């Protein structure tokens, strides 16, 4: 069986579906960052990259050394790509413009290393990215406000997961494809050309330690799942929790399920924990493109008009039937 590389797949998209060559170049740039970050992650303590960096990001979260290293890798690469007008990251207060005199067609936002709490214990983590059009028709330097486009405007999105294998999931709006990095050649090989999420689920992922803080619709839904065969759902469910969105979404894309990070009552001013622009939007688009659903409990995530760069949101994504059910409970 002939192996298809990421480069070959993108070249075919350019030829067959009119994918912009500059967008293909940007995706390959992000993929190359994944190779470099994967190497840093795999070396871990051997290279002295584990532990805290002694700084905080814009959300007030303590940064790990690998958070900073990964952010530097991606930021430099995308700004040097020649096609990105500006980039925005979880680790930076504001977007960074390329500072060029020519017009560049794309904006990119990313979580350079999702799952920081797992870095030092050798559990799967990853890079999430979302590519948007640059709304300026000239070389005007983009600002934070230019990134505030709903998820429906995304041109490409995906993640690179660093686990037992390094894998990349990607959507261009024509389904979801998945690649596995061959470490012998540092080449991404297509390993699933039509990722599909079953409509029904047998697994759910949520941090049950927060149950006392949940809103009633979420508590009702989880109680039904935990009741198993003896409850209204009439079947048993298994619970999973990796504490890294990349790993949770990857599992669902591979074998189904639902992932939930709901709003809770600890801080009423925050509508959720996860960031809309560089976590919820790209993951929601992947899920929809694979036949799943994604809402904030009330509305489709990809329809939300962002109000700020680091906006937070509640997330329910995965199997169509389950997401629609828990969303319907919020409407009661």
N, C-alpha and C positions, 0 to 999 in steps of 0.2 A: 504494500500500500504506500503510495507516494505521500510524503509528508509536506504539508503546506505551512510555510512560515508566515509570521505576521507581516513581513515586508511584501511577500507575494500576495497575501490576502488584500492588503491595502492597495497594491498596484492594480489588482483586479477590480477593486471598488472604483478606482479612478477611471479605469477603462470602461467598465460596464455600467456603473451607476452615477458617474459624473462627480465622484468625490473630489473635492478641491485638493490638488497636490500639496498645497501649503498645510491643509488640515492633516493630511496623511503624514507629512513631515513632523508636525507637532505631536501626533500620537506616537510616532517612533521615538521622538525625543523623550517623552514621558516613559516609554517602555525601557529606553536605555537608562534612565534614572533608576528604574526598578532593578536593573541588573546591578548597578552600583550599590544601591541601598541593600539589596539582598546579600551582597558580599559583606557589607559592614555588619548586618544583623547576624550572619552566620559565624563571623569571627568573634563577636561578642566580647567576653572578658579577655580574650587573647589580644585584642587590640585596644583594650582600655576604654571601650565605648559604652559600657553599662553604667548605671547609676545616675544620680541627679546632676543637672547642669548648674544648679545654683541660681536659677532665674525663673521668672513666671511669664506666661503668655498673656495675651490681651484679656482672656477670660479669668485671669487670676489663678490659673492652674500651674503647678510646678512642672517645669520642663525637664525631661530626661536628656542626657547627652545625645542619644540617638534622635530625639525630636529635633534638636538644633542641627545636627549633622544632616539629617534627611531634608529639612527645610532648605538648608544652604544648597544641597545638591540639586533639588528641583528648581528652586528659584533661579539659580545661575543658568541652568540648562535651558529653561523655557524663555528667559529673557535674551539669551544668546541665539535662540533658534531662528531669529529673523522674521517670525510670523506672529509673535505675541506682543500686543501693545501694552499690556499690563497684566500682573498676576496678583492674586490674593490668597492668603494662607491662614490657617488656624493659628499659626505661630507669629503672625505679624499684625500690628494694630490696624494698619491701613494697607490699601493696595500699593504696589510698586510699579511705576510706569517704566517702560523700556528706555525712555529718554532719547528716542530716535527722531530723525527728521523725515522719515518716510512713513506712510500709513501702513499699519499692520492690521490684519483682519480679525484677530482673535484675542479674547480674554480667557484666562484660565484661573480657576480657583481650586484649591486642593487642601486636603488634610495629609500632610507629608508622611505621618506615621500614626495611623489610627490604632488605638489599643495600648496606650502608653503603660498602663498598669501591668501589662503582660510582658513588657520588654525584658525585665530582669529574671523572669521565670521560664523563658524559652517556650512561650505559647504564641500561637499565630497572631500576627499583626499585619498591617498593610498600608498602602498608599491609595487614597481615593481622589479622583479628579473629575472635574466638570469643565467643559469647553463651551464658551459662549461667543456670539458674534460681537465684534467691536461696533458700537452704535455710531461712531464718528466716521464721517465720510472723508476726513482729512487726517493730518498727522497730530491733531489735538491730543494731548496727553490725557488718558482716561483717569477718572476719579472713582472713589468708592461708589458713588451713585450710579455709575455706568454698569456696575455689576448687578444691580438690583433688578434683574430680569426673572420672570417666573420660569420654573423648571421646564416648561414646554418649549422654551427658546434654546435649550441645549442642543449643540451640534454633535457632540460626542461625549461619552462619559464612561467611567469604569473604575476598576480598582486593580491593584497588584497585591497579592497576598503572599506573605513570607511565612511559610510553614514547612512541613516535611518536603513539599515541593513549592517552588515559586510559580504561582499561576496568575494569569491576567484575564479578567472578564471585561468585555468591551461591547458597547452598543453605539451604532451610528443611526439608530432609528429604524433599523431593518432587522429586528431580532437581536439576540445576544449570542456572542461567540466566546469561547474560552480557549486560552493558550496555556501551555506548560513550558517553562524555561528549561532548555537543555543546558545544564551547567558545563558540559564539555565544550560547547561551542558558543555559549551565551546567546542562543537563538531561541526565540519563542516559536513553538510548534502548535498548530491548531489541533486541539484534542476534543472539542465539542463544537460543532457548527450550528447547533440549533437547541440552545438551552431552553427547557420548558419546566415550569413549576406546576405541579398537580393542583387542581382546584380545591381539593380537600387536603387536610393535614392530619398527621399523627403526632407531630411534635410541636411544642411551643417554647419560645425563649423569652423570659422576662426575669427581672431581679425580684424574686418574691420576698426578699428581706424588706422591701419598701411597701409591702401590702398595706400596712397601717396608714400610709400616706396617700393611697390611691383614691381616685374619685369613684363613686358608686358604680358607674357602668363597667369600669375595668375590673373591680372586685367581683361583680356579678359574673362577668365572662370567665374569669379565672376559676371561680368557684365551680362553675359548670364543667370546666375541663378537668379539674381535680376530682370531681365526683365520679368520673369514669363511667363504666358500664351501668352503674346504679343510678346515674343522674339523667338529666333531660337529654344529654347528647348521646347516650347509649353506647359509648365506646371509650376505651382507655387511651390516654395521651401520655407521652413522655415529655419531661421538661429538660431543656438544655440551657446553659448560660456560660458563654465564653468570656464575656465582658470586653469584646472587641467587635464593633459593628461589621468589619470586614469578614471576620470568621463566621458570624451569625448569618449574614447574607449569603456567603459562599455556601454554607451548609444547605440553606433553603434552595438556592439555585441548583444544587446537586441532587437533593433528595426530598425537597418540599418542607412545609412547615410555616410557622408564623413567628415574627419577631416583634416585640413590643417594648418601647421605651416611653411610657405615658407621662403626661403631666402629673405632678402630685402636689400635695398641700403644704410641703415644707417651705416653699417660697412662691406665694401666689403671683408674684410679679413676673415669674418665668413661665412661659407657655410650654416648656419642655426642656430637655437636657441637650439633645443633639442639635447640631448646627444645620440650618436649612440649606445654605448655599453650597457647602462642600462636603456634606455628609448625606442629608436627607434627599436632596434633589437628585444627585447622581445615582444613589442606590434605588430611589423610587422609580427612576426611568428604566434602570436595568430590570427591576421587578416587573413593571408593566410590559416591557418588551418581551419578557419571558412568560407572559400570560398571567402574572400575579396582579396584585393591587397594592396601593400605598395611600394611606390617609393620615391625618392628624387626629382622627377620631370624629371629625366633623366634615371635612372636605378633602378632596384630592390634593395631595401635597404639591404636585406639579402645577396646580392652578393658583397656588398662593403667590401673591405679589409681595416680594420682599420689601421690608422697610429699612433694614440696616444690614451691613455686611456680615456681622456675626450673630444674626438673628437665630434664636433657638425655636425648636418646634417639637411637639410630641410626634411619635412615629409608630404606626401600625402597618407592617408590610409583610407580604408573603402570599399564601394561598388565597385565591379569590373568595371562596366561600367563607373562610374564617375572618378575613379583613372586613368583608361586608357585614358580617354578623356583629362583630364588636363595634363597628362604626354605627350600626343601626341602634345599638344600645345607648349610645351617646345622644341620640335624637329623641329618646323616650322622655 
